[in-house]
Amino acid sequence: MPRPERHDALIVGGGLAGLSAAFVLHGFGLDALILEGAMQPGGQLHEIHASVRDVPLAFGWDGRRIADRLLGDARAAELKILVGSPVTRLSARGRWVERGEGAAAERYQARAILIATGLERRSLGVPGEAALTGRGVSVSANQDRERFAGRPVAVVGGGTAAVEDALLCADVGCDVTLLHRSTRFRARSDFLARARSHPRIRFVTNAAVLRIVGTERVEAIVYRVGRGRSERSAGVNAVFVRIGWKPRTDFLRGVVRLDRAGYVKAGEGGATSARGVWAAGDVCSPRSPSISNAIGQGAAAAWEITRALGRLRG
């Protein structure tokens, strides 16, 4: 392997937390490189299709508009961003990260590392899900409900996002089958009350999805209820999978301390259990994943990194 590229700081993840940190580090004249696994920075901003109502200076914008503005600012500041670069290994002791595998792996080294890899959607992992994604399998009713207006659909999940999607689809004339693996819902009580009283929404609890059926497009969803062995099916034209998120931390096991759900355990300023490694954003915030939190944590971690590298006193 050739000698690794060296930087003051490496930022693993180009979402809001990572970009926020990069702006602060750049402002102090530090050489920071962002390694982003996707082909465009912005992280979950590209997943937000509804208007944002809880972020100052971006009230009423959707995620893509915020991302476009943020990336325009990043270009103007000449931030260093390497896209299409998912990190596969990280060494806290050596202060390096690798992208790629085997002989094709490339290593980058720094005096400080910030983990800002965010979250990824949980999938059902059942037959038909991957093959029919984009052909009826969706993760956003805000984005896709008009395509299926007036047709039967299924929503899978029990959180606020799932119940909200059921309401959005019902409001455009869809007959909705809401499938949840439990009898207990994590959704907001007001959303849940509205959904339970909506004539177009049918609740199926203790439901385990077995497969999604279709050739060119989604035609049905097959599931089992409770401990019964018999299969049931619902003829639908779309399946909205809304079963939550998980942190992107598989490459960090044994490197920094994680909680039982895989989130990075981070203290004040984003400090992790490994010296020289910080974390910010949703990857370490299971209780408060949000745009504002990611921006604030990214900036706070960058200030701590700057102090650690000797650019600040106190």
C-alpha positions, 0 to 999 in steps of 0.5 A, a space after each residue: 500500500 502506498 504511503 497514506 495521504 495526511 491531513 489535519 483531520 479526517 471527517 467520515 461522512 458528508 452529511 450535516 454534521 460532517 459538513 458543519 464540522 468541516 466549515 469550522 475546521 476550515 475557518 481555523 485554517 486546518 486541512 480537513 478531508 471529508 470522505 463520503 460514501 454516497 455520490 453526493 454529500 448531504 446525507 439524509 437531507 436527500 431523504 426529506 421531501 416534506 417542508 422543514 418546520 423546525 430549522 431557523 433560516 430554512 423554514 419551509 424548505 425541503 431537504 433537497 433545497 437545504 442540501 443544494 444551498 449547503 453544497 453551494 456554500 461548501 464549494 464556495 469555501 473550497 471544502 475538500 470532499 471525496 465522494 463515493 468513498 465508503 470507509 471500510 476500516 478505521 484505526 484509532 491508534 494509527 489515526 487512519 481510515 481506509 476506503 476500499 478493500 484488499 489491494 485496491 484499498 486506499 489509506 488516509 491519515 490525520 491527527 484527528 478523526 471525526 465520525 459523522 456517518 449518520 444513519 441508514 434505513 432499515 430494510 425488511 430483508 424479504 424476497 421482492 423488496 430489493 427487486 421491486 424498489 422503485 417499482 412500488 416499493 418506496 420509503 416515502 409517501 411524501 415523494 410517491 403517494 401521488 403515483 398511487 392515488 386511489 389505489 390500494 397500498 401497504 405501509 409497514 412500521 409502527 412509528 410516527 413516519 409509518 403512521 404519517 405515511 398511512 395518513 398521507 396515502 389515505 388522504 389521496 384516496 388510497 385504501 391503506 393496510 398498515 402492518 406492524 410487528 407489535 401491538 404497541 405503537 411508537 407513533 405520535 398519539 395525535 397521528 395514531 388517533 387520526 389513523 385509527 379513525 380514518 375509514 381508509 386505514 386498516 390496522 394489522 398488528 403482530 404482523 410479520 412480512 414474509 415477501 413482496 410479490 410482483 413481476 414488473 411492479 408490486 402486486 401484493 404483500 404476504 404476511 403472517 399474523 402472530 404465531 400462526 403458520 398460515 399466510 395472508 396476503 393483501 393485493 396492493 400496488 405499493 409498499 411503503 417500508 418505514 421501519 426506522 433507522 440504524 447507525 452506520 457503525 459496522 466498521 467501528 466495532 472494536 474501535 470505539 465504544 458503541 451502545 447496544 443498538 450500535 450508536 457511538 457513545 460520545 461525551 461532551 464535545 463528541 469525545 469517544 472512548 478512543 483518544 483522537 476520535 470524535 463523533 457527531 450527529 445522528 450516529 451518536 444521537 439515538 434520542 435526538 436525530 435532527 437537522 439542528 442537532 447534527 449541525 450543532 454537534 458537528 460544530 461543537 466537535 470541530 471546536 474540540 478538535 481544534 483545541 486538541 490540535 493546539 489552535 485554541 487555548 482554554 
